[in-house]
Amino acid sequence: MREILWARMTAPELRAAAGQDTLVILPVASLEQHGPHLATGTDTYLGEAVAARTAEKLMAAGKPVVVLPVVWHGLAEHHMQFGGTITLDQPVFLAVLRSLARSVFRHGFTRLMLLNAHGGNTEAIGVAVTEIGNEHPGCQVAGGTYWLVAPEVFEGILEDQPGLMHACEAETAMMMHVTQGTVRMERLAEAFGPHAHRPAAQPRALYFRRSFFDMTPTGVVGDARRASPEKGAAALEALGVRLAEILGEPALWGSAAGAKLTPP
């Protein structure tokens, strides 16, 4: 299989790729607390893994793709009270993404996917897509948080929760599969918390600023105790397949400007 990692490719190889309508995937993550049992680099490890698996599936389907190194610093102020967390403020975070996109497009690439792996980045990724798109009208940029873009992949894999939460069954299982030595198995019995990021009285569209510590003293949302490497392998494979289906769809990147309207 052809090389898909930007950092392992030469400049001439990347110049050639830019002329082949190659999709560039930029994983965006965070360095933050993940409960008593997971490494602070969880989002970074998983962002890299999901992006790579998606790219492998796209390449196998004949869709040219390149994966940039992960942006490991994100918006994680709400985790700072636990310690072990690094955060940017929003203007810096958006400036980093805009600068990276500018470099990509200057080299001749015209399609960019901001593949987010940290919940605290979600809204800012949407803003970044708009700002980058406005700055580069001849290019196409998309963005999304992987478990929100493809939530259905966790059905039938997880036992105690419907989808990915935080330091939970899903993230712990994928870390068991993707990494070695980053899951503190002796602390797994403590790795559970509420199954929601917000109080029941708070509608999804109503925003509050809350510390994660106020929501879950363990730093976990969900329940990691039933995680296994087998579940992690199944989840990563399903994510790669589904995200490749979505990002490989030509209609996603097409323009609606010339679409013919059908009268009602």
HELIX and SHEET records of a PDB file:
HELIX    1   1 TRP A    6  ARG A    8  5                                   3    
HELIX    2   2 ALA A   11  ALA A   18  1                                   8    
HELIX    3   3 THR A   42  ALA A   60  1                                  19    
HELIX    4   4 GLU A   77  PHE A   82  5                                   6    
HELIX    5   5 GLN A   90  ARG A  106  1                                  17    
HELIX    6   6 GLY A  119  ASN A  121  5                                   3    
HELIX    7   7 THR A  122  GLU A  135  1                                  14    
HELIX    8   8 TYR A  146  VAL A  149  1                                   4    
HELIX    9   9 PRO A  151  PHE A  154  5                                   4    
HELIX   10  10 GLU A  169  VAL A  178  1                                  10    
HELIX   11  11 MET A  185  GLU A  190  5                                   6    
HELIX   12  12 PHE A  212  MET A  215  1                                   4    
HELIX   13  13 PRO A  229  LEU A  247  1                                  19    
HELIX   14  14 PRO A  250  TRP A  253  1                                   4    
SHEET    1   A 4 VAL A  65  VAL A  67  0                                        
SHEET    2   A 4 LEU A  23  VAL A  28  1                                        
SHEET    3   A 4 ARG A 111  ASN A 116  1                                        
SHEET    4   A 4 GLN A 140  THR A 145  1                                        
END                                                                             
